[in-house]
Amino acid sequence: MERTGDRARVVVCDTGALGSPDLAQVDLLARLELTARRSGGRIRLRAPAPALLALLAAVGLRFQTERQSEEGEPARGVEEAVETGDPAR
């Protein structure tokens, strides 16, 4: 869970390993979103499959999503430490 600038809590759900999307996954995500909203938060999906996003849209649900990091790129919100004297890359 992370807090955004407006003090809202965001729960990040990594959906990358869920496999083929089905209505059970849609039901689970809808219940998680409802619970998060009742406590003043939101759900954000990490690495959702295009088929999952299409299924969610088909049933009228919208979720925030995170973009995936490119290979070699640090994850969003992670800063790489640089020490003095390190050569520029």
VOPAGU-2260 file (C-alpha; in pm, 1 decimal, decimal comma):
REM VOPAGU-2260
SITE   aa  ch    i         X         Y         Z
SITE  MET   A    0       0,0       0,0       0,0
SITE  GLU   A    1     126,3     345,4     -77,4
SITE  ARG   A    2      -3,2     693,0      -5,1
SITE  THR   A    3     -41,7     942,3    -285,1
SITE  GLY   A    4       2,2    1317,1    -245,7
SITE  ASP   A    5    -361,1    1372,0    -151,4
SITE  ARG   A    6    -330,1    1119,4     132,7
SITE  ALA   A    7    -536,4     855,0     -50,4
SITE  ARG   A    8    -417,4     501,2      -1,3
SITE  VAL   A    9    -343,1     293,5    -309,8
SITE  VAL   A   10    -313,5     -84,6    -304,5
SITE  VAL   A   11    -106,7    -218,7    -594,2
SITE  CYS   A   12    -219,9    -562,1    -717,4
SITE  ASP   A   13      32,5    -742,5    -937,4
SITE  THR   A   14    -189,3    -926,5   -1185,7
SITE  GLY   A   15      90,3   -1042,5   -1414,7
SITE  ALA   A   16      82,1   -1405,9   -1300,2
SITE  LEU   A   17    -294,4   -1459,0   -1291,8
SITE  GLY   A   18    -309,0   -1654,9   -1616,7
SITE  SER   A   19    -612,6   -1651,0   -1844,7
SITE  PRO   A   20    -863,7   -1397,6   -1715,5
SITE  ASP   A   21   -1207,5   -1518,1   -1612,3
SITE  LEU   A   22   -1507,2   -1387,0   -1424,3
SITE  ALA   A   23   -1371,6   -1517,0   -1092,0
SITE  GLN   A   24   -1074,5   -1279,3   -1127,8
SITE  VAL   A   25   -1309,8    -994,8   -1222,2
SITE  ASP   A   26   -1521,0   -1069,5    -913,4
SITE  LEU   A   27   -1211,6   -1074,8    -690,5
SITE  LEU   A   28   -1080,1    -744,9    -826,4
SITE  ALA   A   29   -1424,0    -582,1    -795,5
SITE  ARG   A   30   -1448,3    -692,2    -431,3
SITE  LEU   A   31   -1096,9    -565,1    -358,5
SITE  GLU   A   32   -1180,3    -228,8    -517,3
SITE  LEU   A   33   -1502,3    -202,2    -316,9
SITE  THR   A   34   -1320,3    -279,8       8,2
SITE  ALA   A   35   -1043,0     -30,1     -75,2
SITE  ARG   A   36   -1293,8     244,9    -157,0
SITE  ARG   A   37   -1486,0     186,3     164,0
SITE  SER   A   38   -1164,4     248,3     357,8
SITE  GLY   A   39   -1074,2     558,2     154,3
SITE  GLY   A   40    -834,0     394,7     -90,0
SITE  ARG   A   41    -806,8     266,9    -446,5
SITE  ILE   A   42    -672,3     -36,2    -632,7
SITE  ARG   A   43    -402,2      -1,8    -899,4
SITE  LEU   A   44    -323,7    -297,8   -1128,0
SITE  ARG   A   45      36,3    -382,3   -1210,7
SITE  ALA   A   46     107,7    -571,2   -1533,9
SITE  PRO   A   47    -252,3    -649,0   -1631,6
SITE  ALA   A   48    -290,7    -867,1   -1940,4
SITE  PRO   A   49    -472,7    -701,4   -2230,6
SITE  ALA   A   50    -736,3    -977,1   -2210,8
SITE  LEU   A   51    -799,6    -893,7   -1842,6
SITE  LEU   A   52    -839,2    -523,5   -1924,2
SITE  ALA   A   53   -1080,9    -612,5   -2205,6
SITE  LEU   A   54   -1285,8    -835,0   -1974,7
SITE  LEU   A   55   -1296,9    -565,3   -1705,7
SITE  ALA   A   56   -1411,4    -311,9   -1966,6
SITE  ALA   A   57   -1676,2    -555,2   -2095,5
SITE  VAL   A   58   -1836,0    -572,5   -1750,2
SITE  GLY   A   59   -1803,1    -196,1   -1698,0
SITE  LEU   A   60   -1515,6    -185,2   -1448,2
SITE  ARG   A   61   -1221,9      54,7   -1470,2
SITE  PHE   A   62    -902,4      34,9   -1269,1
SITE  GLN   A   63    -591,4     247,0   -1253,8
SITE  THR   A   64    -294,1      67,2   -1407,7
SITE  GLU   A   65      83,2      97,0   -1375,0
SITE  ARG   A   66     303,9      87,7   -1674,8
SITE  GLN   A   67     562,7    -186,5   -1682,2
SITE  SER   A   68     928,3     -92,7   -1643,8
SITE  GLU   A   69    1146,4    -140,5   -1948,2
SITE  GLU   A   70    1434,7    -384,4   -1917,1
SITE  GLY   A   71    1712,9    -218,3   -1721,3
SITE  GLU   A   72    1485,4      65,3   -1611,3
SITE  PRO   A   73    1420,3      93,7   -1237,8
SITE  ALA   A   74    1064,9      35,8   -1121,7
SITE  ARG   A   75     847,1     344,2   -1087,1
SITE  GLY   A   76     915,2     527,0    -761,0
SITE  VAL   A   77    1258,6     366,2    -716,8
SITE  GLU   A   78    1564,3     585,5    -740,5
SITE  GLU   A   79    1905,5     450,7    -830,8
SITE  ALA   A   80    2177,7     554,2    -587,7
SITE  VAL   A   81    2483,6     723,3    -736,8
SITE  GLU   A   82    2800,8     762,6    -539,1
SITE  THR   A   83    3039,9    1051,8    -578,2
SITE  GLY   A   84    3317,9     961,3    -815,0
SITE  ASP   A   85    3112,9     713,7   -1020,0
SITE  PRO   A   86    3175,6     758,8   -1391,8
SITE  ALA   A   87    2882,3     882,9   -1598,3
SITE  ARG   A   88    2708,7     615,5   -1806,7
